[in-house]
Amino acid sequence: MEDITLKDLWKAQDEKLDRSMKLNLYLLESMQKQKAESKLNSLARFKGWAVVLGILWVAFLGLLIYGNQLQNLYFTVSVGAIMLFNIAAVIIYIKHIAIIKSLDYSQSITGTQEKLSKLQTSTFNLRFLLLQTPFYTSFFWSGEMISGMGPKFWLISVPITLLFTLLAIWLYRNLTLENMNKKWVRGLINSTPEHTSVFKAMDFLKEIEEFKKG
Amino acid sequence: MTTQNNKEEFLKRIEEHKLIIYKICNSYCRNRYDRADLAQEISYQLWKSFNHFNGAVKFSTWMYRVALNVAITFYRKTRTGEAIIQLAEPDTEIEDKKTDTAELEKNISALQKFINELKELDKALMILYLEEKSYSEIAEILGITETNVATRISRIKDKLKQKFSNIK
Protein backbone atom coordinates (compact mmCIF):
# COMPACT_ATOMS: atom_id res chain seq x y z
CA MET A 1 0.00 0.00 0.00
CA GLU A 2 1.47 3.33 -1.04
CA ASP A 3 2.13 6.13 1.38
CA ILE A 4 -0.33 8.51 -0.27
CA THR A 5 -3.07 5.91 -0.07
CA LEU A 6 -2.60 5.47 3.67
CA LYS A 7 -2.98 9.21 4.18
CA ASP A 8 -5.94 9.33 1.79
CA LEU A 9 -7.65 6.54 3.69
CA TRP A 10 -7.01 8.39 6.94
CA LYS A 11 -8.58 11.52 5.49
CA ALA A 12 -11.50 9.58 4.10
CA GLN A 13 -12.38 8.30 7.54
CA ASP A 14 -12.93 11.88 8.75
CA GLU A 15 -16.50 11.76 7.48
CA LYS A 16 -17.13 8.49 9.23
CA LEU A 17 -15.75 9.46 12.60
CA ASP A 18 -17.92 8.98 15.61
CA ARG A 19 -18.85 12.55 16.49
CA SER A 20 -21.69 11.56 18.72
CA MET A 21 -19.53 12.23 21.78
CA LYS A 22 -20.45 15.64 23.03
CA LEU A 23 -17.80 18.02 24.24
CA ASN A 24 -19.54 19.64 27.17
CA LEU A 25 -17.22 22.60 27.04
CA TYR A 26 -19.73 24.85 28.72
CA LEU A 27 -19.58 22.76 31.87
CA LEU A 28 -15.85 23.17 32.38
CA GLU A 29 -16.08 24.78 35.81
CA SER A 30 -18.28 22.06 37.25
CA MET A 31 -16.00 19.44 35.67
CA GLN A 32 -13.07 21.06 37.42
CA LYS A 33 -14.77 20.60 40.80
CA GLN A 34 -15.59 16.96 40.10
CA LYS A 35 -12.11 16.23 38.86
CA ALA A 36 -10.55 17.61 42.02
CA GLU A 37 -11.16 14.08 43.25
CA SER A 38 -9.03 12.48 40.53
CA LYS A 39 -6.80 9.49 41.21
CA LEU A 40 -3.65 11.59 41.07
CA ASN A 41 -5.05 14.05 43.57
CA SER A 42 -6.03 11.26 45.93
CA LEU A 43 -2.55 9.76 45.51
CA ALA A 44 -1.01 13.13 46.37
CA ARG A 45 -3.32 13.39 49.37
CA PHE A 46 -2.39 9.87 50.51
CA LYS A 47 1.31 10.69 50.21
CA GLY A 48 0.69 13.99 52.00
CA TRP A 49 -0.79 12.11 54.96
CA ALA A 50 2.14 9.69 54.88
CA VAL A 51 4.52 12.66 55.07
CA VAL A 52 2.63 14.09 58.07
CA LEU A 53 2.64 10.72 59.86
CA GLY A 54 6.30 10.20 58.89
CA ILE A 55 7.27 13.58 60.36
CA LEU A 56 5.35 12.82 63.57
CA TRP A 57 7.04 9.41 63.81
CA VAL A 58 10.49 10.94 63.23
CA ALA A 59 9.76 13.63 65.84
CA PHE A 60 8.68 10.94 68.31
CA LEU A 61 11.90 8.98 67.68
CA GLY A 62 13.89 12.19 68.09
CA LEU A 63 12.21 12.78 71.45
CA LEU A 64 13.07 9.24 72.54
CA ILE A 65 16.73 9.77 71.67
CA TYR A 66 16.74 13.12 73.41
CA GLY A 67 15.09 11.59 76.48
CA ASN A 68 17.65 8.81 76.60
CA GLN A 69 20.52 11.33 76.72
CA LEU A 70 22.99 8.78 75.27
CA GLN A 71 22.59 6.64 78.39
CA ASN A 72 22.19 3.50 76.29
CA LEU A 73 24.32 3.31 73.18
CA TYR A 74 22.34 0.37 71.70
CA PHE A 75 19.10 2.32 72.03
CA THR A 76 20.57 5.52 70.60
CA VAL A 77 22.16 3.79 67.60
CA SER A 78 19.10 1.65 66.83
CA VAL A 79 16.51 4.40 67.19
CA GLY A 80 18.83 6.85 65.41
CA ALA A 81 19.12 4.46 62.45
CA ILE A 82 15.35 3.94 62.30
CA MET A 83 14.94 7.70 62.39
CA LEU A 84 17.34 8.19 59.44
CA PHE A 85 15.51 5.60 57.34
CA ASN A 86 12.22 7.34 58.03
CA ILE A 87 13.62 10.78 57.25
CA ALA A 88 14.74 9.39 53.87
CA ALA A 89 11.25 7.94 53.28
CA VAL A 90 9.62 11.28 54.09
CA ILE A 91 11.97 13.02 51.60
CA ILE A 92 11.08 10.47 48.88
CA TYR A 93 7.35 10.96 49.53
CA ILE A 94 7.78 14.74 49.32
CA LYS A 95 9.56 14.23 45.97
CA HIS A 96 6.63 12.08 44.76
CA ILE A 97 4.18 14.82 45.69
CA ALA A 98 6.34 17.33 43.80
CA ILE A 99 6.28 15.04 40.72
CA ILE A 100 2.48 14.69 40.93
CA LYS A 101 2.07 18.44 41.25
CA SER A 102 4.48 19.09 38.36
CA LEU A 103 2.75 16.67 35.98
CA ASP A 104 1.90 18.59 32.87
CA TYR A 105 0.09 16.88 30.02
CA SER A 106 1.29 19.54 27.61
CA GLN A 107 4.87 18.29 27.92
CA SER A 108 6.31 15.65 25.57
CA ILE A 109 4.46 12.33 25.54
CA THR A 110 7.40 10.08 26.42
CA GLY A 111 8.46 12.45 29.24
CA THR A 112 4.99 12.68 30.80
CA GLN A 113 4.22 8.98 30.44
CA GLU A 114 7.60 8.10 31.93
CA LYS A 115 6.86 10.27 34.99
CA LEU A 116 3.42 8.69 35.40
CA SER A 117 4.77 5.15 35.12
CA LYS A 118 7.63 5.87 37.52
CA LEU A 119 5.12 7.14 40.05
CA GLN A 120 3.24 3.88 39.79
CA THR A 121 6.40 1.85 40.35
CA SER A 122 7.60 4.12 43.16
CA THR A 123 6.72 1.43 45.73
CA PHE A 124 10.05 -0.16 44.79
CA ASN A 125 11.93 3.01 45.74
CA LEU A 126 10.85 2.51 49.32
CA ARG A 127 12.22 -1.01 49.63
CA PHE A 128 15.25 0.39 51.45
CA LEU A 129 12.92 0.71 54.46
CA LEU A 130 13.30 -3.05 54.85
CA LEU A 131 16.85 -2.39 56.01
CA GLN A 132 15.59 -0.78 59.21
CA THR A 133 13.99 -4.03 60.50
CA PRO A 134 17.12 -5.38 62.31
CA PHE A 135 17.21 -2.22 64.43
CA TYR A 136 13.77 -3.08 65.82
CA THR A 137 15.39 -6.20 67.30
CA SER A 138 18.27 -4.33 68.97
CA PHE A 139 16.89 -1.07 70.38
CA PHE A 140 16.10 -2.68 73.76
CA TRP A 141 19.59 -4.09 74.23
CA SER A 142 21.62 -2.76 77.14
CA GLY A 143 24.81 -3.57 79.02
CA GLU A 144 22.76 -4.97 81.92
CA MET A 145 20.69 -7.13 79.59
CA ILE A 146 23.76 -8.61 77.93
CA SER A 147 25.48 -9.45 81.22
CA GLY A 148 22.20 -10.64 82.79
CA MET A 149 21.33 -12.99 79.93
CA GLY A 150 24.83 -14.38 79.65
CA PRO A 151 25.21 -16.97 76.86
CA LYS A 152 21.46 -16.75 76.07
CA PHE A 153 22.07 -13.31 74.64
CA TRP A 154 24.59 -14.71 72.12
CA LEU A 155 22.51 -17.77 71.39
CA ILE A 156 19.10 -16.09 70.99
CA SER A 157 19.17 -12.28 70.65
CA VAL A 158 22.20 -11.93 68.41
CA PRO A 159 21.16 -14.69 65.95
CA ILE A 160 17.67 -13.16 65.68
CA THR A 161 19.17 -9.77 64.81
CA LEU A 162 21.61 -11.39 62.41
CA LEU A 163 18.78 -13.31 60.75
CA PHE A 164 16.75 -10.12 60.32
CA THR A 165 19.83 -8.33 58.96
CA LEU A 166 20.56 -11.02 56.37
CA LEU A 167 16.90 -11.32 55.40
CA ALA A 168 16.52 -7.54 55.05
CA ILE A 169 19.67 -7.23 52.91
CA TRP A 170 18.65 -10.18 50.76
CA LEU A 171 15.16 -8.78 50.21
CA TYR A 172 16.55 -5.33 49.47
CA ARG A 173 18.93 -6.71 46.85
CA ASN A 174 16.43 -9.05 45.23
CA LEU A 175 13.16 -7.15 45.37
CA THR A 176 13.98 -5.14 42.25
CA LEU A 177 12.27 -4.26 39.00
CA GLU A 178 14.85 -6.39 37.17
CA ASN A 179 13.73 -9.43 39.16
CA MET A 180 10.07 -9.02 38.28
CA ASN A 181 10.23 -12.13 36.13
CA LYS A 182 10.87 -14.20 39.29
CA LYS A 183 7.83 -15.94 40.66
CA TRP A 184 8.31 -14.97 44.32
CA VAL A 185 8.81 -11.27 43.49
CA ARG A 186 5.61 -11.24 41.44
CA GLY A 187 3.92 -13.13 44.28
CA LEU A 188 4.93 -10.48 46.79
CA ILE A 189 3.78 -7.66 44.53
CA ASN A 190 0.57 -9.56 43.83
CA SER A 191 -0.24 -9.34 47.51
CA THR A 192 -0.43 -5.55 47.31
CA PRO A 193 -3.67 -3.84 46.20
CA GLU A 194 -1.93 -1.78 43.53
CA HIS A 195 -0.15 -4.73 41.86
CA THR A 196 -1.95 -4.58 38.50
CA SER A 197 -1.05 -0.96 37.90
CA VAL A 198 2.54 -1.63 39.01
CA PHE A 199 2.95 -4.46 36.47
CA LYS A 200 1.36 -2.40 33.71
CA ALA A 201 3.54 0.60 34.56
CA MET A 202 6.69 -1.50 34.49
CA ASP A 203 5.85 -2.99 31.13
CA PHE A 204 5.09 0.47 29.82
CA LEU A 205 8.38 1.87 31.13
CA LYS A 206 10.17 -0.82 29.10
CA GLU A 207 8.09 0.13 26.07
CA ILE A 208 8.99 3.81 26.49
CA GLU A 209 12.68 2.92 26.73
CA GLU A 210 12.50 0.89 23.53
CA PHE A 211 10.50 3.61 21.83
CA LYS A 212 13.12 6.22 22.69
CA LYS A 213 15.92 3.99 21.44
CA GLY A 214 14.23 3.63 18.06
CA MET B 1 -7.93 32.61 37.61
CA THR B 2 -9.30 32.11 34.13
CA THR B 3 -11.23 35.08 32.85
CA GLN B 4 -14.36 34.95 30.78
CA ASN B 5 -12.35 36.14 27.77
CA ASN B 6 -9.91 33.33 28.28
CA LYS B 7 -12.75 30.83 28.33
CA GLU B 8 -14.24 32.24 25.14
CA GLU B 9 -10.85 32.13 23.46
CA PHE B 10 -10.41 28.53 24.59
CA LEU B 11 -13.85 27.47 23.35
CA LYS B 12 -13.21 29.12 20.00
CA ARG B 13 -9.88 27.36 19.52
CA ILE B 14 -11.19 23.98 20.61
CA GLU B 15 -14.11 24.35 18.23
CA GLU B 16 -11.63 24.96 15.38
CA HIS B 17 -9.54 21.93 16.30
CA LYS B 18 -12.12 19.53 17.68
CA LEU B 19 -11.46 17.03 14.88
CA ILE B 20 -8.17 16.25 16.66
CA ILE B 21 -10.13 15.14 19.73
CA TYR B 22 -12.52 13.03 17.67
CA LYS B 23 -9.71 11.31 15.79
CA ILE B 24 -7.73 10.51 18.90
CA CYS B 25 -10.82 9.24 20.74
CA ASN B 26 -11.73 7.02 17.81
CA SER B 27 -8.20 5.65 17.62
CA TYR B 28 -7.79 4.89 21.32
CA CYS B 29 -11.27 3.70 22.30
CA ARG B 30 -13.40 1.15 20.53
CA ASN B 31 -16.28 1.42 22.94
CA ARG B 32 -18.50 4.43 22.32
CA TYR B 33 -19.04 5.08 26.04
CA ASP B 34 -15.29 5.10 26.60
CA ARG B 35 -14.92 7.44 23.64
CA ALA B 36 -17.36 9.89 25.22
CA ASP B 37 -15.54 9.66 28.56
CA LEU B 38 -12.17 10.18 26.90
CA ALA B 39 -13.44 13.19 24.91
CA GLN B 40 -14.65 14.72 28.15
CA GLU B 41 -11.37 13.98 29.93
CA ILE B 42 -9.36 15.50 27.07
CA SER B 43 -11.55 18.63 27.07
CA TYR B 44 -11.06 18.97 30.81
CA GLN B 45 -7.28 18.53 30.68
CA LEU B 46 -7.03 20.98 27.76
CA TRP B 47 -9.00 23.52 29.75
CA LYS B 48 -6.84 22.92 32.81
CA SER B 49 -3.62 23.39 30.81
CA PHE B 50 -4.86 26.28 28.71
CA ASN B 51 -3.67 28.91 31.22
CA HIS B 52 -0.11 27.66 30.72
CA PHE B 53 -0.29 27.75 26.93
CA ASN B 54 2.10 30.54 26.02
CA GLY B 55 2.29 30.17 22.25
CA ALA B 56 5.86 28.78 22.34
CA VAL B 57 4.57 25.93 20.18
CA LYS B 58 1.70 25.85 17.70
CA PHE B 59 -1.74 25.46 19.24
CA SER B 60 -2.27 22.18 17.40
CA THR B 61 1.09 20.83 18.68
CA TRP B 62 0.11 21.73 22.23
CA MET B 63 -3.31 20.20 21.72
CA TYR B 64 -1.89 16.95 20.31
CA ARG B 65 0.46 16.65 23.29
CA VAL B 66 -2.31 17.06 25.85
CA ALA B 67 -4.85 14.94 23.98
CA LEU B 68 -2.42 12.08 23.27
CA ASN B 69 -1.05 12.10 26.81
CA VAL B 70 -4.58 11.90 28.19
CA ALA B 71 -5.59 9.22 25.67
CA ILE B 72 -2.58 7.02 26.46
CA THR B 73 -3.15 7.37 30.21
CA PHE B 74 -6.88 6.70 29.76
CA TYR B 75 -6.21 3.72 27.47
CA ARG B 76 -3.83 2.16 29.97
CA LYS B 77 -6.38 2.53 32.76
CA THR B 78 -9.30 1.07 30.82
CA ARG B 79 -7.46 -1.55 28.74
CA THR B 80 -8.57 -4.51 30.89
CA GLY B 81 -11.22 -6.46 29.04
CA GLU B 82 -11.29 -4.02 26.18
CA ALA B 83 -10.15 -6.58 23.62
CA ILE B 84 -13.49 -8.34 23.96
CA ILE B 85 -15.30 -5.12 23.19
CA GLN B 86 -12.98 -4.48 20.27
CA LEU B 87 -13.94 -7.75 18.66
CA ALA B 88 -17.62 -7.40 19.37
CA GLU B 89 -18.01 -3.83 18.20
CA PRO B 90 -17.18 -2.56 14.71
CA ASP B 91 -14.67 0.29 14.42
CA THR B 92 -17.18 2.70 12.99
CA GLU B 93 -20.68 2.25 11.82
CA ILE B 94 -19.78 1.25 8.32
CA GLU B 95 -22.68 -0.43 6.64
CA ASP B 96 -21.86 -3.33 4.42
CA LYS B 97 -23.35 -1.75 1.33
CA LYS B 98 -22.77 -3.23 -2.09
CA THR B 99 -21.78 0.03 -3.67
CA ASP B 100 -18.71 1.46 -5.33
CA THR B 101 -17.56 2.70 -1.96
CA ALA B 102 -17.54 -0.75 -0.39
CA GLU B 103 -13.86 -1.26 -1.23
CA LEU B 104 -12.95 2.12 0.25
CA GLU B 105 -14.88 1.40 3.41
CA LYS B 106 -13.21 -1.96 3.72
CA ASN B 107 -9.80 -0.32 3.46
CA ILE B 108 -10.69 2.41 5.97
CA SER B 109 -11.89 -0.23 8.36
CA ALA B 110 -8.69 -2.23 7.84
CA LEU B 111 -6.54 0.85 8.43
CA GLN B 112 -8.40 1.61 11.66
CA LYS B 113 -7.98 -1.98 12.76
CA PHE B 114 -4.23 -1.93 12.06
CA ILE B 115 -3.77 1.39 13.81
CA ASN B 116 -5.73 0.07 16.75
CA GLU B 117 -3.46 -2.96 17.00
CA LEU B 118 -0.36 -0.78 17.40
CA LYS B 119 1.14 -0.15 20.82
CA GLU B 120 0.10 3.13 22.49
CA LEU B 121 3.20 5.12 21.53
CA ASP B 122 3.42 3.75 18.00
CA LYS B 123 -0.25 4.57 17.59
CA ALA B 124 0.40 8.18 18.62
CA LEU B 125 3.29 8.31 16.17
CA MET B 126 1.18 7.00 13.28
CA ILE B 127 -1.74 9.33 14.04
CA LEU B 128 0.63 12.29 13.85
CA TYR B 129 2.20 10.96 10.65
CA LEU B 130 -1.17 10.40 8.98
CA GLU B 131 -2.21 13.86 10.11
CA GLU B 132 0.71 15.06 7.96
CA LYS B 133 2.72 16.55 10.79
CA SER B 134 6.37 17.17 9.96
CA TYR B 135 9.01 14.86 11.42
CA SER B 136 10.34 17.69 13.59
CA GLU B 137 6.85 18.40 14.96
CA ILE B 138 6.24 14.72 15.64
CA ALA B 139 9.61 14.53 17.43
CA GLU B 140 8.67 17.58 19.50
CA ILE B 141 5.29 16.17 20.48
CA LEU B 142 6.62 12.73 21.36
CA GLY B 143 9.93 13.77 22.88
CA ILE B 144 12.15 11.64 20.64
CA THR B 145 14.65 12.42 17.89
CA GLU B 146 13.69 13.04 14.26
CA THR B 147 15.85 10.12 13.16
CA ASN B 148 13.94 7.90 15.55
CA VAL B 149 10.65 9.22 14.14
CA ALA B 150 11.74 8.41 10.58
CA THR B 151 13.00 4.93 11.49
CA ARG B 152 9.89 3.95 13.40
CA ILE B 153 7.48 5.32 10.77
CA SER B 154 9.25 3.40 8.04
CA ARG B 155 9.12 0.21 10.12
CA ILE B 156 5.41 0.59 10.90
CA LYS B 157 4.57 1.43 7.28
CA ASP B 158 6.29 -1.76 6.18
CA LYS B 159 4.15 -3.72 8.62
CA LEU B 160 0.99 -1.97 7.40
CA LYS B 161 1.86 -2.69 3.77
CA GLN B 162 2.33 -6.33 4.68
CA LYS B 163 -1.03 -6.44 6.45
CA PHE B 164 -2.82 -4.74 3.56
CA SER B 165 -1.29 -7.16 1.07
CA ASN B 166 -2.56 -10.04 3.20
CA ILE B 167 -6.18 -8.91 3.04
CA LYS B 168 -6.16 -8.36 -0.73
Interface residues (C-beta under 8 A of the other chain):
Chain A: M1 D3 L6 K7 L9 W10 A12 Q13 D14 K16 L17 D18 R19 S20 M21 K22 L23 N24 L25 Y26 L28 M31 Q32 K35 D104 Y105 S106 Q107 S108 I109 T110 G111 T112 Q113 L116 T196 K200 F204 E207 I208 F211 K212 K213 G214
Chain B: K7 F10 L11 I14 K18 L19 I21 Y22 K23 C25 N26 R32 R35 A36 L38 A39 Q40 S43 Y44 Q45 W47 K48 S49 H52 F53 W62 R65 V66 L68 N69 V70 I72 T73 R76 R79 T80 T92 E93 I94 L104 E105 N107 I108 L111 Q112 K119 E120 L121 D122 A124 L130 E131 E132 E140 I141 L142 G143 I144 T145 T147 N148 T151 R152 K157 L160 K161 F164 S165
